[in-house]
């Protein structure tokens, strides 16, 4: 479920909202939405997307700001596919020894579905 300003949307029931986005990349910056592996893969299929990038974990705003800036930098300044960008950003975060994420976090903070 994605919580918008005035309503909640159950993503799995509303994948048709993303039809016609062939070749686009969607960035979901709602915490933990990247854990919905099946829904994310179906979203890629239904939308014809090049990829979906999403958080696997709950993260603090300071960590999200750093992560978002790195993703945007790579998306805007390179022609790399989403999976490579996510791999590079996750590696950079590990190298920085960022630890202000949820204690439940395992592995990489970002997920890429393509």
N, C-alpha and C positions, 0 to 999 in steps of 0.2 A: 504494500500500500504506500502510495506517495501522498504526503500531506501538503496540500496547497493552501493558500491563504484562507480560502473559504470552504474548502471541501477536501475530502480524501478520495483518491482514485486508486482502485485496485488494479494495478498494472496488468496482471494476467488476464483480466476481463476486458481490457481496453487497448489491446495491441493494435487494433485497426487504426487508432489515432496516429500511428507512425508509418502507415502505408505511404508509398510515394517518395520516400527519402533515400532512394537508391544511391549508394555510394557515399552517403554522409556518415559522419561519426557523431554519436550522441555521448555527451558527458553527463553522467548522473552524479551529482555531488551530494546526494542524500546518504547519510551513514548507513552502512550495512546492506544497501541494495544489491551490491555485488555478490552477496551470498545466495541470491536467487538465481542460481546457475541455469536452471531449466527455463525460467521466464526470460532471462537475458538472451539465451541462445534462440529462443522462439522470436523474440523481438528483432534480432538481427535478421532472421529468416523472413518474417512478415514484412519488415521495412525495407529489405534489400540493402541493409546497411553495410558499410565498410567495417564498422565496429561499434562497440559500446564499451566505454570506460566507466568504471564505477568503484566506489569504496567497498571493500569487504568488511571493514571494521567501523566501529564508532570512533571518531577522532575529534580531538579538541580543535577549536577554530584556528589557533596559531599553527598547528600542524597542517590543517586543511589549506590555509593560506599559502604555506610554503609548497605543498604538494600541487595545488592548483596552478601556482605561478610556473612551476617547472613543466607541468603538462602543457599549459598554454604556450610557453616558450618553444617547446619541441613541436607542437602542432603548427604554430605559425611560421617557424623558421626552418623547418625541415620538410622533406617530402617522405619521411619515414612512415611506414604503416603503424597503425595504433598499437599493435602488439609490441613492436620494438620500442616505441615511446614509453609504454607502461613498464617494460623491462628495464629501460634506462633510468626512469624516475625511481622505481623501486630500489634499484641498485644504489642510486645517489642517496636516497633516504637512509639506507643501511650504512653507507659510508659515513654519513653525517652523524650516525649513532643517535638519531632522533628516537626518543623514548616516551614522548608525551601522548601516547595513544592508549586506547582502552586496554586493560590488562588481559582481556579476552583475545586480543589480536594474535594471530598465528601466521607466519610466513609473510607474504607481501600484502601491503595495505591496499594497493590498487589491483583490480582485475580487468582483463580485457577479454571481450567476447567478440569473435569474428567468424 
